[in-house]
Amino acid sequence: MQYFSIKDIENLSGIKAHTLRIWEQRYQFISPQRHPSQHRSYTNEDLKYILKISFLYHNGYKISKLTQLQEEELIQLVQKQIIQPEQYILFINRLIEASIDFDEEQFENVFNQAVNHLGFEHSIFNVTYPFLQTIGLLWMTNSVIPGQEHFASNIIRKKILSAINAEGGRFNENRKMTTLLFCPENEKHELPLLMHHYLFKKYRKNVIYLGPDMHVNEIKEYTEKFSVTHLQFHLITNLTNQSPEDLIEEYLSAFPQQKIVITGPFTKTLSLQSARVLLLDSLESLTEHITSLS
């Protein structure tokens, strides 16, 4: 059994801690455990219950009505909701529930439902990425164990690899542009890069996938032997002991012939100006760039 703080519940449900306390007093909808310090602790089952309440509450249902429903009635009410394209939070919440229980069948069912409603790309970028960020936040605050993050990541990784294999596609020597995909040294978050690989395959663009944790000298070995026009990487954790700007300057110096394409959270904070650096901060901008390659 795992326990979550009221701050964890607030971050996951979007319901303020003050509101949760009022609901507990007014509607007795949940009874968290109390420590001698009076801090509240919520169990796995508490979290899953609150996520259902949160989704319905944010879709117009009154808390006074919701707290009178049994668990099965809540589930049925959630399932009756017409899923709008922008309602990513429903899928995210259900992935969190499945991960907490290590329920692989339920996780895959939710993932497949998201793909059916949103399409593969939007499911990855708008559901699984935010979900993984949430799980990562819980892991850093010791609210989930690393195994739950790995459990979810490995399922998503298999889904993306399957999509890549389904696209097939051969390297075309007649195309002028070839992109080298990699993660910088010490960057081990491979899922975004795999998704980029999928998009290159889908749009039949030349791409070489090197993978995570690549030292600059290893990349050089490839670019010195083969024709590469673009170097593309996704920066999340930046464990290179350099600022992102210094890392990019190193690549610009080491690879004077190539254009540097960067995606990831750090793109919103970079101030570096260079005609050879392209910053992409959304699925739309990434897709537009890939489709523009000749």
C-alpha positions, -999 to +999 in steps of 0.1 A: +000+000+000+013+034-009+004+068+007+000+102-009+001+136+007-027+161+003-003+181-019+001+150-042-037+147-044-040+184-052-014+181-080-030+150-095-067+160-092-066+197-098-086+202-066-071+226-041-061+212-007-084+237+010-114+225-011-105+188-003-106+196+035-140+213+032-154+184+012-141+160+039-158+180+066-191+188+048-197+156+028-175+130+046-167+117+011-133+103+022-115+097+055-077+100+051-054+087+077-041+112+101-005+114+115+003+127+150+013+159+131-023+160+118-010+156+082-033+136+060-023+105+041-043+090+012-041+054+000-041+041-036-078+035-034-084+070-020-064+085-050-084+065-076-117+075-060-107+112-059-095+111-096-130+099-106-147+126-085-123+152-099-131+143-135-168+144-130-167+176-109-147+194-136-173+183-161-201+200-143-214+176-117-221+188-082-199+175-054-231+170-032-244+145-058-211+128-065-204+120-028-237+101-026-228+077-053-212+043-048-179+034-065-196+014-093-220+043-099-191+067-103-174+044-128-206+041-148-210+078-148-174+084-160-179+058-188-211+076-200-193+109-206-188+119-242-151+121-246-141+154-262-108+156-280-094+180-254-104+158-225-069+143-221-072+143-184-096+114-184-071+091-201-042+105-179-061+097-147-069+062-158-033+055-168-023+067-133-048+043-117-035+014-138+001+022-130-005+024-093-019-011-094+006-025-119-024-035-140-009-041-175-042-051-191-060-020-179-031+002-189-031-012-224-069-009-227-067+028-217-038+035-241-057+018-269-089+038-262-069+070-262-054+061-296-089+053-310-103+086-299-073+109-305-050+092-330-016+078-322+004+111-323-019+131-301-022+102-277+015+102-272+020+140-270-011+150-251-018+119-229+013+098-223+039+126-221+018+145-194+011+112-177+048+104-175+056+139-162+031+133-134+045+099-125+080+114-126+069+141-102+054+116-078+086+095-080+107+125-071+085+131-040+087+094-030+050+090-036+054+062-061+082+037-065+105+037-095+090+004-106+057+020-114+074+046-137+094+018-154+063-003-157+044+024-176+074+035-197+081+000-209+045-005-221+045+028-239+080+020-254+066-012-268+037+006-284+059+031-301+083+005-313+054-015-328+042+016-346+077+022-360+080-013-372+045-011-388+056+020-408+086+003-423+103+026-448+137+024-464+166+048-465+163+068-497+197+077-511+181+102-535+168+124-507+190+154-500+184+156-462+191+130-436+185+135-398+205+118-371+184+112-340+201+109-306+200+119-269+230+138-255+254+121-231+237+112-198+202+119-212+184+085-210+148+095-216+143+077-249+105+078-254+103+113-270+131+103-294+114+071-304+082+091-311+103+114-334+116+083-351+080+071-357+071+105-373+101+104-396+091+069-407+055+078-411+064+107-434+090+087-453+120+110-444+155+098-441+165+092-405+192+074-386+184+065-350+214+063-326+195+062-293+201+076-258+232+087-240+255+095-270+288+112-265+297+139-290+327+118-303+304+089-311+282+112-331+312+126-349+323+091-360+290+088-379+289+123-394+325+119-407+316+087-426+281+095-438+262+125-451+240+140-424+223+174-427+205+176-394+212+165-358+181+162-337+177+156-300+151+159-272+163+175-240+145+168-207+168+163-178+201+179-191+224+159-169+255+169-190+269+193-163+265+221-189+239+247-194+217+240-224+232+270-242+268+256-236+257+222-249+243+237-281+275+258-286+295+226-283+274+210-310+276+240-333+314+239-329+318+202-333+294+199-363+298+231-385+280+215-415+249+204-398+217+221-385+208+214-349+172+206-341+161+206-305+128+196-289+117+193-253+109+215-222+142+234-224+133+249-258+110+274-240+139+288-220+167+289-245+180+323-255+206+312-280+204+328-314+218+310-344+206+304-379+217+267-376+196+261-345+159+252-348+138+250-316+105+230-318+081+232-288+050+214-300+038+184-320+026+208-347+060+225-351+078+191-351+055+176-377+058+207-399+096+205-397+097+168-406+073+171-435+093+201-449+125+180-453+132+171-489 
